[in-house]
Amino acid sequence: VTRSVPPPRRIPAALLDRFTLGGRVLLHYPDSFRAELGAEEPRTYNASTIQAWADRIRAHDLEGTYYGRTDHWLFTLLTAVGGLSGRSVVILGSLTPRYEAFCLAFDADRCTTLDY
C-alpha cells in the first residue's frame, strides 16, 4: 500500500477522549518509535537462538524473559491445556520472537507473525 499522506504522529483531538477511555488511560508519546525500541538497526534472530529460547521455555526457565509474569502465566496456561499440538497460532506484533519460541516449545503446528 502506498500512502501519499503520512499517518498522524498524535491522536487527533476529536478522538482523544475515546482512545483514553475518558482520560483513564495514560498516553505516552515517544520521541520516535525507533528511540523507544532502543535500536538503531533492525534486530535479527537466527533459528538457533529461537530454538535455544524454546529449549529454555520447555525447561520452565523463564528468567529474564521479555514480559515477566505474563510469560509465567502463558507457560502455566499452555501446560494446563496440553500445549499447542494440532493448532495454528497467530502472533500480532513481535519485537522479539519470544512467543514464537513458546509456539515451538509447546508444539504448535504453525505459527504466523503479523507485524507492522
N, C-alpha and C positions, 0 to 999 in steps of 0.2 A: 504494500500500500504506500503510495506516495502522498505526502501531505504538503500542501502549499503554505499552510499556516501552522506554526509550531503549537503544541498544546500549551495551555496556561501554566505558568510557574506557581501560581497561587490559586486556591479555591475561590471561584467568583463569589463576591459578597452576597449575591442573591441566593446562593446555595449553602453558604457557610453554616447557617443555623441547622440545616438538615444533616450536613456532614458531621457536625459536632454534637448531635442529639441535644440541641438546645443549649449548647455550651458545656455539656457534661463531659465531653471528650476533649482532652488537651491536644492541641496541634503542635507539631514540631516541623518547621521548615528548615532542612539542612541547607547550608550554603550551596552545596552541589551534591548530587547523588553520588558521584564518584568520591567526593571527600567523605561522605557518610560511610562508604564501603571501606575506606582506608587503603585503597589500592590504586596505583597509577596504571597498571596494565591489567588486562583481563586475566582472571585466575584460570588455571587449567589443572586438571586432575587426571592421573592415569589409572588404568584398570587395577594395577597392583595396590595403589593407595586405597581405592574404594573397596577392594577385596579385603585389605587389612582392617579397614573400619568394620566391614561386615563380620569378620572373624572376632573382633573385639566385642561387637554387639552380641553375637551368639554366646560369648562367654560372660555376658552381662557386665562387661567392663565399659561403663558409660562415662568414666571420668573425663572431664574436660570437653564434653560434647557441647554442641552449639546452643541448644535450647534447654540445657539443665534438667529441671524437674519434668518438663514436658517429655523429654526423651525417656525418662524412667516410667512415666505413665504410659507412653506408647509401647514400651517393652512389655509392661505388665498386661496391657490390653491384648497385644498380639500373641503373647504366651497363653493367655486365658482362652482365646478363640482358636488356638491351634495353628497359628501362623497364617500365611497368605497363599499357600499352595492352591492352585486352581483359580486364582484371582488375578485380575489386571488392576493395576494401581495407577492413578494419575496424581502427580505432584504439581501443585501450582506455585511457581516461583521457587527458585533454589539458588542461593548464593554459594552454598557448598553442597556436594552430593551426599550429605549425611543421611537423608531419608531414602535416597536411592540405595544406600548401603543397608538400611533397615529392610528394604524390599528384598535385597539379596539374602540377608541373614534369615529372613522369615519365608524364603522360598516362593516369592511371587512369581507367577508365570510370565508377567510382563509388567514393566514399569516405564511409564511415559512422563517426561517432564515438560511442562509448558512454562516457558519463561518469557519475560517481557523486556 
